[in-house]
Amino acid sequence: MPPKKATTAAAKRKQPSSPIKKSVKDSKPAAKRGRPAKATTATKATKATKATTAKVTKDAKPAAKPRGRPPGNAAKKAAPKAAAKPSSKRKASDDVDGSPAPKKAKKEPAASRKIAPLKKPAAAKKAVVPKPPKVLPHINDPPTQVLDVYVFGENSAGELGIGTGTEQEVSNVKRPRLNRRLAADVVGVVQIAAGGMHCVALTHDNKLLTWGVNDQGALGRTTEKANADADDSDDEDLVLNASEAEPREVDLSHFPAGTKFSHVVAADSTSFVVTTTGLVYGWGTFRGNDGLLGFRPDGPKTQSTPVLIPELKDITTLSAGTNHILALNTKGKVFAWGAGEQNQLARKIISRNVTQSLMPRECGLSRKKILTIGCGDYHSFAADDKGTVFAWGLNGFAQCGTESDQDDTSPTISKPTIIEGLQGEAIKQIVGGAHHSIAVTTDGKVLVWGSCQNNQSGVDLSTLPDDAIYKEENGRVRYISKPTVVPGIDGVAVAAGPDNGAAITSDGKVYTWGFNANYQTGQGPVADIPVATVVDNTAVRGKKLVSVGLGGQFGVLGGIPAKAEE
């Protein structure tokens, strides 16, 4: 028996490294504990042919290496586990002779590998609390007095807002007439702005109403096309579009929820509104010397609905010319934008980059604190806290309040220049027409200067001294070169059309003067009105008028309703 045991051990040493050897090694503890049959079987397996060995190699699964000797019955239970499960597939990496491919390095147990610390999940980070939306300051208070609205003048494009229902409604209006579509007890208008051929109104309940020509988006809303059958009509006065000739609301969904408006202005083909928080929205388009200029440098040529003017903050007042706008903020700074070919923006406009004029930029008054701004058609004004009044822009008829250079075909003033004739005057309001200007002081004086060829001055020219006027060679007065007082008027508000003017007095009357071919003075079918004359007819007689606006060829008045006066 001993020799047989030695033979078995020798056979084990000669056994090639293979899963069979591992199986025999793992079975050794069991053989020593009285299980010779298992050891004998393993010994015989070493003498088998290579084919048999290959089969065993393929099918046998090495038993897990025991940690120490299993005590007692544990060894008996471990032995069956040492028997490998037959593998149904041969690995592609095994040699053709049955030998296994070189073993790959064993992976470290998971417990012994270094595990990188996990990053904190995003949710574990400190929660970022979103900042509440910035609350804008309250800067402007809207008017509260509801008004009756009276209209007069040209109505060929529905600019009076009286509708299209009857022939009387579509005809021109020679004297002021109450617009029943804007009745104070039904609509409650608190402010109106007259543009070239359209109007914008603000109501007591924060609505925006527009009417008139909408060819270039000046109404800020969609309007239907006029009746196609009307194109064959010989009477142009009857060709009116109801959606333009009637006051209708601008869709407030274009503004942030809760937006409140303080006042509106209107130019030739643009409209603007200021909010109570000092923001500015607008729509329409500007025109330059060469035609359509656009509304924003990076926007469409025509802005048909309201859009924010992002460069403007803390705005208190706007003023509108024909194709330019001035804005004043709480710090007394003045901004200008629109068409600038006549230097009405107080900055140089380069022709190759002309659309940059559509971006609001501060005027050259940075060291001044401006209290009042105003616009003529092609010129601009600003009055500071020291009583100094500045003007710039077109000055062919001394409308900027300084002597004009008549040798220049298009004389302009390129930067804000002091109006010497207004030194010491406390200016309350200042406006201008195409070539003339009007101002009212805090003590009620109404002052005029500029062109007077169409009676725009409202004063008797024969009473003026020679040093205050400029005459042509035939002796006709061309313009008033110095601000001149309009006699007999205690004014509180003024307005200017292209060639006419108006003033509201402290006792609620309105005086008008100037060109009257289309009844734009409200004085009826008469020739031009050379001197300021009170408007008196059954519609406004006895009414307290508090506001006036003059458009291209029409006018609007705001009066306190009789019930409110009581």
URGIQUI-V365583 format. One record per backbone hydrogen bond with DSSP energy under -0.5 kcal/mol. CO is the residue of the C=O (numbers start at 0). NH is the residue of the N-H. If there is no record, write none. Layout:
BEGIN
CO,NH
CO,NH
END
This chain:
BEGIN
0,4
1,5
2,6
3,7
4,8
5,9
6,10
7,11
8,12
9,13
10,14
15,17
17,21
18,22
19,23
20,24
21,25
22,26
23,27
24,27
26,30
27,31
28,32
29,34
30,33
30,34
34,37
34,38
35,39
36,40
37,41
38,42
39,43
40,44
41,45
42,45
43,46
44,47
48,52
49,53
50,54
51,55
52,56
53,57
54,58
55,59
59,61
65,67
70,73
71,74
71,75
72,76
73,77
74,78
75,79
76,80
77,81
78,81
78,82
79,82
90,93
94,97
98,94
108,111
108,112
112,114
113,115
120,123
120,124
121,124
126,128
127,129
133,135
136,138
143,145
145,560
146,188
147,149
147,558
148,178
149,556
150,176
151,554
152,172
154,157
157,160
160,246
165,169
166,170
171,173
172,152
173,523
176,150
177,179
178,181
179,182
182,185
182,186
182,187
187,203
188,146
190,201
192,194
192,199
194,551
195,551
196,212
197,194
198,210
199,192
200,208
201,189
201,190
202,205
206,202
206,208
207,249
208,200
209,247
210,198
213,216
216,219
226,229
227,230
228,231
229,232
233,235
234,237
235,238
237,239
239,241
240,243
240,244
241,245
243,211
244,162
247,209
250,253
251,254
255,258
259,275
261,142
262,273
264,271
266,195
267,196
268,284
269,266
270,282
271,264
272,280
273,261
273,262
274,277
275,138
275,139
277,314
278,274
279,308
280,272
281,306
282,270
283,302
285,292
285,293
287,290
290,287
293,285
295,298
299,294
299,295
301,303
302,283
306,281
307,309
308,311
313,329
316,327
318,325
321,267
322,338
323,320
324,336
325,318
326,334
327,315
327,316
328,331
331,369
332,328
333,362
334,326
335,360
336,324
339,342
342,345
347,349
349,352
350,353
352,355
353,356
354,357
355,358
356,337
357,359
360,335
362,364
364,367
367,369
368,384
371,382
373,380
374,431
376,321
376,322
377,393
378,375
379,391
380,373
381,389
382,370
382,371
383,386
386,423
387,383
388,418
389,381
390,416
391,379
392,412
394,397
397,400
403,405
404,407
407,410
410,394
411,413
412,392
416,390
417,419
418,421
419,422
421,424
424,426
425,441
428,439
430,437
432,376
432,377
434,450
435,432
436,448
437,430
438,446
439,427
439,428
440,443
443,490
444,440
444,446
445,485
446,438
447,483
448,436
449,479
451,454
457,531
458,460
459,462
460,463
464,467
465,468
467,480
467,481
469,477
469,478
471,474
475,471
477,451
478,469
478,480
479,449
483,447
484,486
485,488
488,490
489,505
492,503
494,501
497,433
497,434
498,514
499,496
500,512
501,494
502,510
503,491
503,492
504,507
507,544
508,504
509,534
510,502
511,532
512,500
513,528
515,518
518,521
521,175
523,525
527,529
528,513
532,511
533,535
536,539
536,540
539,542
542,544
543,559
546,557
548,555
552,153
553,550
554,151
555,548
556,149
557,545
557,546
558,147
559,543
560,564
561,565
END
